Amino acid sequence: MQKTNFYLIAFIFLDLFALFSNLNVFTNRVHEHGNPKIIITLQSLPKEWFTTKVTLNEKILVDYFQTNASERQESLLWYKTKNLTKTLSFFGVRYDAKLPYEQCFFHICKANFLSSGFFNITVLVTKDGSFENENKTTTYTFVRPNLHISCEPQIDISRCHDSNQPLHYEIAKVIVLRAFFLQHCPMDTLIQYYWTLHDSTESGNTLTIYKIKFLPPGGRVIIPAYSQPNNQTLMIALLIRSAFDPLRTAITKQTIVFSSSRQLLNLNIVCVSNCIGRKYTVEFPIHLKGQCSRCINKKITTWHWKVDNTRVEGASKRLIFHVNDSKKRKITINLNVEAVNRYNSNIIYNGTTLVTMEKNIGPSNSNCTISPKSGKAQETQFFLQCRQSQARFKPLQYCIGVNNFLIDECRTDEEILVRLPPTERITVMVCDNFNVCQDVTVYVDVRRFEVEDTDIAFNEALSQAGYLLEYADWGQAFLLLYQVAKLITSRERLKPFISTLCEYQPHTTAQLTHLVRLTKRVVLSLEPLDDLDVSAITRMLNLISATFKIVIGSNELNTLMDNYYETMVNELWDILNKFNSEWEYIPKSQCRAESESCLNIDNFRNRLEQMSTLRPEGLEHINNWLHAQWKLSSCLVYVGMGSAGRLHPEEGPKLLERSTFNIRMESFDLDNEGNIEFESADSMHTILFTEKLLQEMRQRIRTDEVLIFVRSHKHSQYWWYPEQDAQTQVLAVNAFTSNYIWQKTEKVLEPFQYISKLKMNFSAGEYVNDDPNSQRLQRGIDFDDPEEDVENVIHDNVFSPFEVRMYRTELYAHSVVGVTFTHVDIDYCVLIRMTNVPKLEDIETDSTCLVKTRLKQPTTILLRNHCKKSQPVYIYVRAANLSESWNTFNENGAFFSFSTEIRSCRAWKYERPEPSWQNFACLPEMNKSIYFGIHCKCNYIGDFDADAMPIIALPMNLKCHLERPVVGRNYQMIIFFFSIYIFSVLFIFLNMKRIRYFDKRLYVEIYEGKKFCYRGDTLILFTFGGRYNAGTSANIIFSFKSLGKVLKVIAYQHPMIRNFERNHTFYFRLRRHLIKLPTQISISHDYSGIYPHFFCRTVIICDTLTEETQSFRFQQWIRRSSNDAQFKSANIFYRGTTADTEIHRWKPRFSKSIESYMGNWYLFQPLIGPWRFGIDRSALCRWERSCIFFVKLFFSICIVVIFFGKTEPIACDPSPQKYNDIDVVVRLCLICYIVSAFVQVSMETIFKIVGIYDYV
């Protein structure tokens, strides 16, 4: 029985699994709308009751129903399909993987998502409503409910923006109309297209001209030429219907005008400003823009605008018109256009369109009251009530401001609770749905709320402000922070203020305006600023930048009224002006040294890397002026994006002036033909955008309008850069659209051009042409007008027509050198050549310039360097007429005078890790005079300056051999030094052979038994002192006391060769069974010789097998015999694992370092005496070190000789820079040092490998 039940249960389970094993769920992974479709599929339906449950995140119920497949009506909840792929395509569900089956049953669920994010979709299917043994399947989707687009099919006829605007066609041409979807709407492939044509006759006949099924992308209809009526207007209507779902339909219409006249243009009038919804107000001008569709190959020659039969003169494709007649309720604007074919000017096109606009008077008779009439700021809550406003277009919006400053968010409620700042009146802007406003002034007495100037009151006010910000009461919090900001007089109060403010992120435009004003008040209260103050203000600027990004991302910046926006922007300019004025007072000398006031140039690279990674909390510990400028610049970028949506082409420029800079903002059309040229606000710069550059910008920006933002700074923003200020003001150029920022690192193919004037007092004076003896009028200093005391002016003469004068100067990379002749006695041939090989016969070429006598105006000769490195330039001057009589110039010669100047253009290169001024991206033009400015072309649109400065030209000595521009290598000197080196090495080698017995092993025996001591594994090293008589003539006796026994050994000195000298170290070995470590030691002598007493520095005993070591530091004179033994003890250590700091004190370690490092590398090493050996035998004798010294000296001398070459006068050397350039000297010394170090290591290794001595 139990077995039968088991099989029964298993059969039921398998049956259930077979029924629901093919359960699947399909939906799109990403949804742009909030009501996606969920499709559940089953390969077959069971003939029993079953329950289906659909949930989101297993919490939100989407669908819950029961199905009985045996009942006819219940089975309608599931639809059968023979092609699952087409079904999913019909409902807009994409599934890239292979489907499990094609024929199945499906059910559709519609879900409504009220929030964005990831959602897990779970489907449960079970019998009898019990979900214990359910069949389960899951999927997920990501919802972004930003567009809220319904999924109903909407279509339109191609290339038509408005069905009310007709399409113009010429008869006798085949017309093809194609339908397409304006948005993605899921439909199946069985779509029926019903095309109908309605004529304009009185009978109004309707003819169905097309009815057919089409595959995607949609249907089209062809109107043959013979069926087109002449000069008639036809209406094309298209009805689409799904054969799968007949309720899904959509209709669109289009008017077509057939004409036998010349070809017509399709025109459209687009609203720019004061025309939203075809409504206008008389307070502002109407700004409309004409557009022509399908006009790529057409060039529009004329635009004719008419306003109520009144022609507007001087209008282009834009119409900016102010309606003076306030009684008109409607106006009609007509646009007529003439164009020609770009490839065939004989083909002429015409087009016409019109638009009717209605006057909007906006709100009127608005009355606002406030209660109470008086109160205290931040404490009193005022009740504002506005009623009796008459307006056609509602809902109305109420904005409360004080002196064009927005107090709180604009609201649509007529009754508003608000807190006000100290004021006597407020202005309420009552605006309708088309932003036409009426200002209502309300008088109220709001007294100031004062906070005591004490630390306790300050901290309590900050705590209260933090509490208000936590609960999003921004209005009251900002009013309190305004009062607290006035009390910030020290850094101790600034830090908690910034921390409180930056803890919460603002999100709205009103909060942004308050944040900007609060930042301005903090900046003004901290005057003058220091580094730590700037680091705190940087956090506020970062908060402003983040708020700008949020507001622009949510497309709310354009909702801020223009007057409120202007107030906020002006306060940002005031902050920038304040920063610029502070930078002017930073001494430049401090920018080149470690200082607390500006950036350290030596550590600029490291500082920049730190600033890119440090958090704002850590910025107080470094100099933050640069970081503050970056944050402020990001805020100004967002200001440019906001201004791009408010300024439009042909509305004129907007000018701003501050004490440190001037601003000009103007919007332009990129599709206009011709160049754009305009001046900066202070007329110091002229900006030029060529037509090709405008087309390139249009392709990259992908829009027809751009805002050009030009700033002219009287003081450079990049004050920390270690360069001298240029003679022109810094020019900053930016390009913006409402959603695009032109990157300053983006290279352009067509160069951007600008002309920068010099910062000097120029007048209109010029040369007088009539009188050759006239003088130039007095005016400001000009580089075209050389002065006598300037070093760049050359006065010289020649005494014969064949005499050549030559001068040398240096031309920087991407710069222009100008040679201006102001006086010549005769005609001269002048040649300017950029070369490394100057030759006298170069003057014979045809590329010379002629400078004529009796100059009426200066003659300027220019040369431009296209290379990326500076190049030498030679100026040749010779008489032009070789056969001219020289009787007049026999005594004094023929004089000439000229001056030299160099012109360069620079762009600020935004690159990591070190931005800087660079001139490789810009190139100055070849203009003879810079009186009207320096003309530059650059491959970037960013920050620029230009400079013109005098440059010295050195006379060349023609006695030098010009045919040899580069001095040859002096190989004779190299051979001479090589010979000296060979003889020195041979001499040293022979002396080393003769003194080999200097290092013979010592004779050591046991003192009492007089037995010879054989070599063992215990090493004893003895070091004498360095004093004058520290050595000895006696034999040394060593007494070792270990394990209660005393062993005495004596080391005999050679009778002929004294090796017990000062600064010497000798060593010997004993067998291990004689001495057991640890041991005690005593040293004495046998009083032999004339100076037996000696100074002992150290004794080291080492067991070479176990590396046990004892170091005895005596540092005393030895004057006793073996009978006066005084034993000395020392700790035992292991040589391989013990550091020197654990063995010796700092003095011996310092002394050893001096000998091992300094003496090892300096050239005077043979003079410092013998080196200590140490345990690892790292010493070399005096002869070996002398050999190393000569080899290093030889290599150093060879390097110097090869670099400088033969001795030449400096005037004859084509490259005199190597004699006086400190960089060259430093590099040469560094090369010699590296080569000497390499030779030192190589020679020591060779000597140790040779090993001709037997030390042990």
QUIURBEL-V36995 format. One record per helix or strand. SS is the DSSP state (h for helix, s for strand). FROM is the first residue (numbers start at 1). LEN is the number of residues. Records with the same first field share a line. If there is no record, write none. Layout:
SS->FROM-LEN ; FROM-LEN
This chain:
h->2-19 ; 74-4 ; 84-7 ; 225-3 ; 276-3 ; 455-16 ; 474-12 ; 491-11 ; 509-17 ; 531-23 ; 557-3 ; 562-23 ; 588-5 ; 604-10 ; 616-6 ; 625-20 ; 691-11 ; 840-5 ; 971-24 ; 996-4 ; 1140-3 ; 1146-16 ; 1165-3 ; 1182-23 ; 1217-4 ; 1222-29
s->24-3 ; 30-2 ; 37-6 ; 49-8 ; 60-9 ; 79-3 ; 104-7 ; 117-11 ; 135-9 ; 155-3 ; 167-4 ; 175-7 ; 191-8 ; 206-9 ; 220-4 ; 233-10 ; 249-11 ; 264-1 ; 266-8 ; 279-2 ; 286-8 ; 298-10 ; 310-3 ; 318-4 ; 330-12 ; 348-12 ; 364-1 ; 367-5 ; 374-3 ; 382-6 ; 390-1 ; 397-5 ; 406-1 ; 411-1 ; 415-4 ; 423-9 ; 437-11 ; 654-4 ; 661-9 ; 676-4 ; 685-5 ; 705-9 ; 730-8 ; 740-2 ; 752-5 ; 793-6 ; 804-8 ; 815-10 ; 828-7 ; 849-3 ; 859-6 ; 871-9 ; 894-16 ; 916-3 ; 922-3 ; 934-5 ; 943-8 ; 954-2 ; 1003-4 ; 1012-1 ; 1018-7 ; 1036-7 ; 1045-8 ; 1065-6 ; 1080-6 ; 1094-10 ; 1108-11 ; 1128-1 ; 1132-3
